[in-house]
């Protein structure tokens, strides 16, 4: 082992039933390097890093820290050694403030002054954070900032990051990269899990690839392409998304909103002001925007979780302003929220029970009868979704919390697509999924629109929106810009609109209109 080796694993193995989630994994991490850990959803990445952090115990093999064998009996042992981790699924208590959640993860840190130290750290790294805000009132992106700041406050030698940028804006990602490069320059090591392969190419010194629980490849990401890295992950070429012609202008509206206004539901929420949008049958409309600008509130209004609104909201010509989620589902709508665990799925329910969350009423809105029959049908639907979406798990019908983040995302999206909805509203469609699964989900949204359904896709991934959307609008400060054809929209125009400029703007060089 090299003198520069910080951490090494030898034959690390973790078995769940008949599934070898981690199969004799041997790797080494050097001092002062940023290493990408790549693989499909369910490849074993999260299982591996949970063992390094003490959240899971290996069945076989060993871990060496600075050349000496160690037993990571619990996360406190890993933290004491100098290992910090930013988890994919947030480990936060919604009833506590950001500072209180940070304190729970830093039991050896004095509480006095911790809130201000967290604020200073968040400012220094370009991740603005109000330490006194309740977690329940924060967006997913803001919750991610708490996890990152809490990790940085530990002053770690090894930082494990499991999908840290999934819900960050491009600007926040850039700031995070500055932070990680600074950590590397200080001699610290970063193990970086991401499905965003261009990020990996820009940031990482090495990439190691897992497939089916085993390490299968190692590469210099700077000499690879995103396509070649994706092919190594999935064991073959990732199919390109197939496009179709947008619907005619005279197509009937699947969703029609006019002058919609809603006040913020809590202190840190965003009010929606004069939202107007028409989504035609057969059309995908993308909603871009930086985290915390009203995306969550817009989704709640469209789904019926905020049932009372000021303005017009029609689904295929039927007034739905006063309808809740069930009433809107009865009109043929389906919804995929941003937070899959706890909002899109109940963590302790098995997958069949989670199917019932969106299938417990008939199309006329009445509750179905016969619990045993209902559950049997839910199991059949569950198996169909698992097969179609390639959802990978350690059991036939596990609880939602047992799935990796990407596999749970595939399940929640597949559950809603299985209903063949006439209108789909989806927030962050491919958060945390691998390149192959992302392509499948994006293709499924395009294919759904091709059947005559309307699709609203809220996403912080501009590449994704340009790939799937017919038109793109931008939400900023609770206001929505008029949607523009994706074919003529520019990233510069979207950037200006993200800054809140919704009025007509001057033409850009070359005659392109930046905003309307």
Secondary structure, 3 states (H helix, E strand, C coil): CCCCEEEEEEEEEEEECCEEEEEEEEEEEECCCEEEEEECCCCCHHHHHHHHCCCCCCCEEEEEECCEEECCCCHHHHHHHCEEEECCCCCCCCCCEHHHHHHHHCCCCCCCCHHHHHHHHHHHCCCCCCCCCEHHHCCHHHHHHHHHHHHHCCCCCEEEEECCCCCCCHHHHHHHHHHHHHHHHCCCEEEEECCCHHHHHHHCCEEEEEECCEEEEEECHHHCCHHHHHHHHHCCCCCCCCCCCCCCCCCCEEEEEEEEEECCCCCCCCCEEEEEEEEECCCEEEEECCCCCCHHHHHHHHHCCCCCCEEEEEECCEECCCCCHHHHHHCCEEEECCCCECCCECCCCEHHHHHHCCCCECCCCCECCCHHHHHHHHHHHHHHHHHHHCCCCCCCCCEHHHCCHHHHHHHHHHHHHCCCCCEEEEECCCCCCCHHHHHHHHHHHHHHHHCCCEEEEECCCHHHHHHHCCEEEEEECCEECCCEECCCCCHHHHHHHHCCCCCCCCECCCCCECCC
